[in-house]
Amino acid sequence: MWCGGLVRLLSGTRHALRRSAARPGPWYCHVRGVVPAASRWHSTVPEPMPYSWTVHDDHFEFRHADTCMRFDFVWLRDHCRSTTCYDTKTHQRLLDTCSVDLDIKPTNVRTDEDSIYFTWPDGHRTKYALEWLQQHSYEAQKQHVIQPRVLWNVETYNQAKVPPVPMKDFMETEEGLRKFLTDFLLYGIAFVEDVPATMEATAEVAKRVSFIRQTIFGQMWTFTSDYSRGDTAYTKIALDRHTDTTYFQEPCGMQLFHCLAHSGTGGRTLLVDGFYAADQLRQHHPDDFHLLSTVPLKHEYIEHTHICDNHMIGVGPVLSAYSWNKELYMIRYNNYDRAVITTVPHDVVHRWYVAHRTLTTELRKPENELWVKLKPGLALFVDNWRVLHGREAFNGYRQLCGCYLTRDDVLNAARLLGLKA
């Protein structure tokens, strides 16, 4: 039953809770709380927000609107934000989680207008804001994405008319960097224009975003069609769509391309939103999506040249998604570097090939192909966990430089500018 007066309700239920603590079965308390207007409600008019809670034998249940959230008692004790359990200056836990009794139960539970209080058997008290519990519940996380995105094909990307960010704004203003990172997070690609056609200037642009990642290719790299490395990128032939460094256990997160010179024809860069293609697979071929997101594969890079000897192996599924909300966070797709399939049993491997073919067909649809002619002065940043790249064959002399950037630091830069990443 909804109760009109919160004070009367709490004074009446405290005794009931103490009495029911000795009896088996859940404790119940229904509260009608008045929650001030806040951004999470997307409303400018304060209005009563109904909520209710129930103490079960093994968990705490909190209901708000149409969402039922459940919290294990160990979880509630482990996440206590009291000064003895959590350091608010360092944002680190002080409580030894292994010291918490796995069968712990509260001896008393009470609420006020916007918080709930648990008393534990040793007398320790934990306070949670109802809003905090709601934001950090498993059920709420299932309904939210970690990183908002715009999935695109050629038509939707061109309609968005995303302009390059001028280098001066990008390098000298916070707003320019925020605009660049916003585009990158939403679309998986972003451009900076007016960049001097030198490796040094390209490196400065890269460092504005993140630390340059040291790999077997060094930090900054430059390549042309001289076969100096054991990779088809160092040729003039066309390259099909792919993501890079699939043979790393953690593929590089961001990639930068800058064309320093090209005297010839061809060589356009191909870009495909892998998440758009994967989402089409999820909608129309869910079994194929499940298979590609659960079956691990090996990717391998082997080279023996006069300057380098390397043998890299990375393991992971073609598609990676968070388990709780099924949000994609990485596509690992490179038919050039995929190793011998030894991680899939014989009764599954044929179905894997069918699923892979279905995804490849989607990735190769002309309406999903964005072709860009890179030229000196235009730096292209690519989300290597999302957007596949390739190129058409070319002739003449063509030189590109670029680097890989650490994904964690890119996302860190975005969050510090107030972006959701």
N, C-alpha and C positions, 0 to 999 in steps of 0.2 A: 504494500500500500504506500502510495506517495504521501509524504508528511509535509505539512505546510510550514512548520517552524523548525528550522535547523537546530536551534538551541534546545528546544523541547525534545526533538528527536534524539539528539546525542545524549542528553541527560537520561533519557529513558532507555536507550539501547546499551549504554555502558554496563548497567547492571545485568541486562539480559545476556550480553556477551560473556560476562564473568560466569554467570550461571551455566550457560551452554557450553563453556569450555570443558566442563567436567563430563559432558555427555557426548557420545559419538554423533557423527553427522555434521553437516555444514552449519556455519553461523551465517545469518542473513542480515543485511542492513540495506535499506533502500533510502536514498537521499535525493532530494531535489535541491541542487546547488545553484546559486546565481553566480555565473562566471562572467567577469567583465569582458567586453568586446575585445578581441585580439585578432591578429592577422590570420591565425589558423582557422577562425570561423568565417573569414571573408565577409564580415558584417560590420556595419558602423552603428548598429542599434543594439544596446545591451538587452539581453533577454535571458530568461532562465534556461539553463542547460541541464537537462536531467541526466543523472548518473546513478548507478547502484553498484553495490559490491557484495560479494559473498565469500566467507571464509570456509573453504572446504577442508577435508582432513589432510590433503596433501598439496593444496595450492590455493592461491588467492585469485578471485575472479572479479574483474572490474568491467562494468558495462557503461558505454557512453554512446548515445545515438543508436546506430545499428551495429556497432562493433562490440564484440565480446572479447576481452583480453584476459589472458591467464598467465599467472606468474608463479613459478615454483618458489617455495619458501627459502630454499638455499640461495636462489637467485636474488631474492629480496634482501637477504642478510648480506650477501656478497657485494651488492651494489650500494650499500649504505654510504651516504655522503657526509657522515659526521666527521668531526675533526680527528677522531682517533682511527677512523677507517679510510679517510681519503684526504689527500693534500691538495687543496684548491689552488695553491700557487704553482705546483708542478703538474697538476692534473694526473696524478698517479695514485694508484691504490696502495694503502698502507696495511690493510687487513690481510692476514695470511689466510687465503681461501681454504687451505687444507685444515685450518683449525675450526672450521664451521662444521657442526654436527650435521651429517647428511639427512638426519631425521628431524631436524629442527622445526619447530612450530611456534608461532607467536602465542603469548599468553594473553595479550590484549590488543585490540585494534580499535582505533577511533578516528574520526574525521572532523575537519572543520570545513569552512567554505571552499578552500582550494587545496587542501593537503590531507594526507592520510598518515597515521602514526602507528608504528608497530612496536610493541614491547616484547623482548625476547626472554627466554628462560633465565638468563644471567642478569636480567635487569637492564640490558642495553636497549636504547630506544633509537629507532630509525624513522626519519621523516621523509616523505616523498611528496612533491607537488603532483597533483593529479595530472597536470599538463605534461610533466616530465615522464610519468609512467605511460601516458598515452603515446607520447612521441617515441619512447624506447621499447614499446611492446613489439613482439614478433608479429602480431596481427596487423599492426599499423605499418610495419616495414614491408609486409607483403603487398601493400597497396601503393607503395611509393617507389620511385626509381632513384637509384643512386645519382645518376647523371642524366638530366633531360637532354634529349636529342631530337633533331629533325631528320628522319629517314628520307633519302632522296633518290630519285632517278634524274635523268637529264632535264626533263621538263620541270620538275619541282625545283631543282637547284637553279636553273636559269630564271625561273619566275621569281625566285628570292632576290636575285640581283645583288649578290654580296660583293661589295667593292673591295679591292686591295687596300690595305692600310699603308699610308705613306710612311717611309722610313723615319722621317723627322718626327712625326707624331708617335710612331711606335717606340722610338728610342728615347724621346724626351718628355712624353706625357703619360700619366697614369691612365688617362682616358683612352689613349691610343692603344696601349697594351691591353686594357680591358676589352676594347672592341675586338682586337685580334683574338684574344683568348675566348671570348664569347662565340665568335664565328667558328673557331677551332673545336670547341666543345659541342656545338650544335651540329656542325656538318662534317667534322672529321678532317677538314682541309681549311687552310687559310693562306692568304697571300700578303706579302710585304713588297711594295714597289719602291723604285728609286734607290735600289741597293747597288753600290759600286761593284763592278764585275771583277772582284778580286776575292781570293780565299780569305784574306784578312777581314774584309768588310763583312763577308758572309759569317765568319766566326763571331764577330761582334753582334750581329743580328741574332744568332743562335743563343749567345750568352745572355741576351736580354730576357729570354724566356726561361732558361734552365741551364743546369750544368751539362756540358757536352760529355756524352758517355764514351768512355774508352773501350774499344772492342779490338778484335783481331785485325781490324782495318785501321787502327789508330784512332785519333780523335777527328780531326778534319781529314777528309779524303777527297781526292780528285781522280777522275777516271776518263779514259777515252778508249777507243777500240784498238788496244794494243796487246790484249791477252796477257797483261802483266800479272793478273791474278786468276785463280782457277774459278772464274765465275762468268756466266754468259753476259753479264752486264758490261764486261770489257770487250764487247764485240759490236758489230753493226747490225746484227740480226734483230728481228722483232722479238719482243718479250711479251708473253701472255700475262694476264693479270695475276698478281701474287702479293703476298705480304713478305717482308724481309725478316731475316734472322729467325726463321721458324726452328732452326737447329740450335737456338739458345733455349735453356730452360726457362728464361724470362725474355721473350722477344723484346726488341727495342720498342719503346712506346711512341716516340715521335721521330720523324725523319724529315730532314731538310734537303731540298734540291735547289741548286742555283746553276743555271746554264751560263757559263763564262764565255763561250764562243761556239758558233756553228756556221761554217761556210759550206753549205750544201742544202739538200732537200730532205724531207721526211723527218723522222725523229720526234713526232708529237708524243706527248705523254698521255697515257690512258689512266683514268681514275674511275673506280667503281665503289659504291657504298656497299661493303660486304654485309652490314647490318640490315640494309634494306632487302637484299637478296635473301638473307637468312630469315628475315621476318616473313617474307613471302613463303618460304619453305615451312615455317612454323604454322602459318595459316592454312596452307593447302596440302601439306604433306607432314603432319605432325610426327608420324612414326619415323620418317627420315630425319627430321630435326632432332628427335630424341636420340637416334642412333649416332648421329654426327657429334652430339654433345656429350656422349658417354663413352665412346670407344677411343682409347688412347692410341696414338700413332707415334712413330719415331720419324724425325727429320734429321738429315745428316749433311754435313759440309766437310768435304775432303779436298785438300789441295797440297800439292807438292811442287813448288816452283823454286826458282833459284833464290827467291827472297823469303818464301814463307812455307812452313809446314804446319798444317792444322787438321784436326779431326774433331769436329764438334757434333754433338748429338743432343737434340731437345725432344722431350716427350710431352704430348698433350693431345686432346681431341681437336678436331677441326673447329668446332664451336665451343666456346666456354660461356656458361651462364651462371648467375647466382642461384643457389638452390632454393632460396626462400621466395623470390619473386619472379624467377625465370628471366631476369633482365640480362641480355647479352653484354659481355664486357670484352670479349676477344674472339677474333677469327684468326686461325692459324692455317693459311691456305697457300701452299706452294708446291705445285706438281713437279717442279724441277728438283727440289731438295727432299721430297718425301722418300724415306728409306724403304728398304724391304719390309713388307708388312709381316711382322712376326708376333704382334700383340693381339691378334684377332683370331678366334677359333674358326675352323673351316665352315661350321654351320651358320656363322654370322658374316663372314667376309663377303659373300656374294651380295647380301643385303646391304652391306656397307658400300659396295661399288654402285649399287642402284641409287642409294642416297647421295653419294658423292656426285654421280652423274646428274641427278636432279638439281642439286645446288649449282653445279657448274653450268648447266643449261640456263639457269636464272642469271648467274653472273655474266654470261656471254650474250644476253639479250641486248641488241643495239640500243634500246631505249634506256638501258642502265649505264651506258658508256659515255663518260664525259671526257672529251679530247681537248687537251690544252697544249698550246705551243709555247714552251718555255723559251725565254729570251733573256739576254743579259739585262740585269736590273730587276727582274721579277723573281723573288724567292718564294718557293712553295713549301709549306709545312704540311705533312701528312700524318694522320693518326694511324700508325702502323698496326694497331690492334683492331682497326675497324675498316679502313679504306685500302682497297687493293690498288696497286699501280702496275703499269706496264708501259710499253712504247712500241711505236711502229719502226720498221727498219729505216735506215737513213744512209746517205752517202756523204762524202766530204769529211771534213774534220769537225768533230763535235766534242766539246769538253764540258763536263759537269763537275761541280764540287758540292760537298754537303757534309752531313754528319748525322749521328743519332743523338737524341737527347733522352735523359732519364725521365720516365713517365711520372714517377712519384714527385719529382721537383716541378714538373709542368703543372700537375694538379695542385700542388702546394701553392704555386704562384697564383693560380686561379682562385683558390679559396681565400687567400689573403686579400684579394680584390673583391671579395664578397660574392663570388660566383659559386654555384652549386656544382661540385665536381667530386 
